[in-house]
Amino acid sequence: MEFAFTYQQDTVKTNNQLKLVPDPGKTEGLKVQRTIISLESVLVRDTSRRPVEVELAPPPPTQAQIRYWRWRNEQKILVDTSRYISPKNNVTLISSVKVDEKGLGLPVYNRATVHADWVTILLLLILTLFASVRNTYSKYLGHLFQSLVNYSTSYRMYREKNNSVLHGAFRLEVYFYLTGSLFLFQVLNHFQIEMFYSGFNLFLACLGSILLYFLLKKLAYQMLGSLLEKNNESGEYLFNMDNFNRIAGLFLFPIISFIAFYPWENRVFPVIVGLFIVAIFYLFLLQRGIKILLKKQLSIFYLFLYLCTLEILPMLLIYKIVVA
């Protein structure tokens, strides 16, 4: 069996890349255009020296030029063609404002101090007295503060009454009379209560008044205790009163020192604080007195007699005398 084959030429045309490759057999020359230049046309370097021109500094300005420049600068800061601001003459005065004939001046703040050196000396004396008690009878001071809130400690101190307690109590009692008198002196000066004395004499009068008040009060308690046969109760109450007074004196010392050197005129704040301390200790004393009398099974009648006759009535009399 025979087969017949036919061939057909491809009609697709492609670019032959081999034609683009240069033929290494052929050589081409370098295409450079040459031009003939004569040596005369070349510029010869000029080596000759040229004169250097030096800039001279300008001449200094004359006095006329300086005056002119200053005058021109002053024209820029003029106010309404004047070197100075013209004052305003359309000032209206208020007739309700009163001006002193001497003219206006700086405000003056008066320092509220007592112009006396004896106050400073007295404060140093009180401080020295407290320091002697603090260094010698420190244990007594601790028991004294405990007796303020603890009745059993107060009763034990009343029953013992040893030598150290008596010496420390005496110094603190003097301490209280000095601080209380100075505080009373400061209160009278603050409220401007007119008295017969002033200055150091007024302080001595305050000291004598406080001593007389407590002396009469103790005598009245002892007399009333003897009449009612309650000497033990009266003695214990007076002992507690002395203890409360000594502690109150310790609290009053910072107040009187603050009032003495207070930098402002109005001293109402430290004075009110001092009066509040005195009132608090007085209420504590009344509460302790009521507790003592109730523990001793004293009747309500005697309790009322004690409080009204020896506590409330003297306070009302003192208030009436001060107000009058």
Buried (B, 14 or more C-beta within 10 A) or exposed (E): EEEEEEEEEEEEEEEEEEEEEEEEEEEEEEEEEEEEEEEEEEEEEEEEEEEEEEEEEEEEEEEEEEEEEEEEEEEEEEEEEEEEEEEEEEEEEEEEEEEEEEEEEEEEEEEBBBEEEEBEEBBEEBEEBBEEBEEBBEEBBEBBEBBBEEEEBBBEBBEEEEEEBEBBBEBBBBBBBBBBBBBBBBBBBBEEEEEEEEBEEBBEBBBEEBEEEBEEBBEBBBEBBEEBEBEEBBBBBBBBBBBBBBBBBBBBBBBBBBBBBBEEEEBEEBBEBBEEBBEEBBEBBEEBBBBBBEEEEBEEEBBEBBBEEBBEEBEEEEEEEEEE
